[in-house]
Each structure stands twice: as C-alpha cells, then as structure tokens.
Amino acid sequence: MIDLDELERLKREATPAPWKIAITKFASGDGWYVVDAHGDFIAGANAPNPSTDEPNTRCVAASRNALPDLIAELRTLRARVAELERDAWLVHAMREAAEQTGGIAELEKRKGTK
C-alpha cells in the first residue's frame, strides 16, 4: 500500500511545485532537466539520452505537479472504501441476525419471493 504520510513528507521537503522542464543543447543531443517556477535546476540527466531523457523528465515534472491532488484524492477514496466496508459488514451482520431468528424467510414470504 502506498504510504501517503511518507509522500506528504517528501512533498513538503521537496522544492515547491510547479516544476517545469528545460532543455540544454549538447553536441551529442538535447539534455532535459527539471526546473522550478524560477528556472532554477532541480534534477536532470548527466549524460543526454535522446530516447528517454524527454519522456522521463516530463514524467518527473508532471508527477510532482500532480502529487498534492493525487494524495488528496487517494485519501478521500480510502475513506470512502472504509465507509463501504463498514456498511457491507453491517448489512452482513444484519442478514445473519435475521437468518438466525427466521426474519429473512418471513420477510421473503411477505414479499412473495419464496
């Protein structure tokens, strides 16, 4: 399971978003880097690799920018799943109790389902 508290800590300690990409021209090709909103260097490749530098750099910047919303959404969804699990347990417990007392059969007879 993803440790959301750890992700929150890493986000707080990292350079604030938004992150962008920057390109540096080398004789061997373009170098792709992640920079902050002011253009200050955050991370990048030491040796340019045109086939992977651009998509990797774009992924890193996009992931950092999306991180706050992803954490919030995942926390909301986990809370909703926990709610649904509690509801499912309650329905199960109620059904068991009703079956033990003959309540389900009686209800089904009244509805005409049995």
Secondary structure, 3 states (H helix, E strand, C coil): CCCHHHHHHHHHHCCCCCCEEEEEEECCEEEEEEECCCCCEEEECCCCCCCCHHHHHHHHHHHHHHHHHHHHHHHHHHHHHHHHHHHHHHHHHHHHHHHHCCHHHHHHHHHCCC
